Amino acid sequence: MAEFSDAQLFESHEYRRERSIVFAIVLATAFLAVVAGVATIMAEANLAVAIGLLAVGVVLLAVAGGIGIGELDAYLFE
């Protein structure tokens, strides 16, 4: 079994507060993009705009997932 030092165990929590704030902002933006895309489709307005909004929402949800698990810390905080 691998042994970890205290520095290795607590390293993942170094940016916990900042990660939570960025995660909340990205998640809210993704939700708004998806809702706007669905509303645009239901209003039968511009289909290209609706597809674009839905695509942006899905990409932002994937980014929020990466932020939530800490995979994007190297890109965000360094």
C-alpha positions in Angstrom: 0.0 0.0 0.0 1.3 3.4 -0.9 2.1 5.9 1.9 1.4 9.6 1.6 2.9 12.4 3.5 0.8 15.2 5.1 1.8 17.6 2.3 0.4 15.2 -0.4 -2.8 14.5 1.5 -3.7 18.2 2.0 -2.3 19.4 -1.4 -5.7 18.9 -3.1 -7.4 21.2 -0.7 -5.1 24.1 -1.3 -7.5 26.0 -3.6 -10.8 24.7 -2.2 -12.5 28.0 -1.6 -11.4 29.5 -5.0 -12.4 26.3 -6.7 -15.9 26.4 -5.2 -16.4 30.0 -6.3 -15.3 29.3 -9.9 -17.3 26.1 -10.0 -20.5 27.9 -8.9 -20.0 30.7 -11.5 -19.3 28.2 -14.3 -22.2 25.9 -13.3 -24.7 28.9 -13.1 -23.5 30.1 -16.5 -23.9 26.6 -18.0 -27.4 26.3 -16.6 -28.4 29.7 -18.0 -27.0 28.8 -21.4 -28.9 25.5 -21.5 -32.1 27.2 -20.4 -31.7 30.0 -23.0 -31.1 27.4 -25.7 -34.2 25.4 -24.7 -36.3 28.7 -24.6 -35.0 29.7 -28.0 -36.0 26.3 -29.4 -39.5 26.5 -27.8 -40.0 30.0 -29.1 -39.1 28.7 -32.6 -36.7 31.5 -33.1 -33.3 31.1 -34.7 -32.3 27.4 -34.6 -28.6 28.1 -35.1 -28.5 30.3 -32.0 -30.4 27.7 -30.0 -27.9 25.0 -31.0 -25.0 27.3 -30.2 -26.4 28.0 -26.7 -27.0 24.4 -26.0 -23.5 23.5 -27.2 -21.9 26.2 -25.0 -24.0 25.0 -22.0 -22.8 21.4 -22.5 -19.2 22.4 -22.8 -19.5 24.6 -19.7 -21.0 21.6 -17.8 -18.0 19.6 -18.7 -15.7 22.4 -17.6 -17.6 22.6 -14.3 -17.1 18.9 -13.8 -13.4 19.3 -14.3 -13.3 22.2 -11.9 -15.3 20.2 -9.3 -12.9 17.3 -9.2 -9.8 19.5 -9.3 -8.5 18.4 -12.7 -8.3 22.0 -13.9 -6.4 23.5 -11.0 -3.2 23.7 -12.9 -4.8 25.8 -15.6 -6.9 28.0 -13.2 -4.6 28.8 -10.3 -1.0 28.7 -11.7 
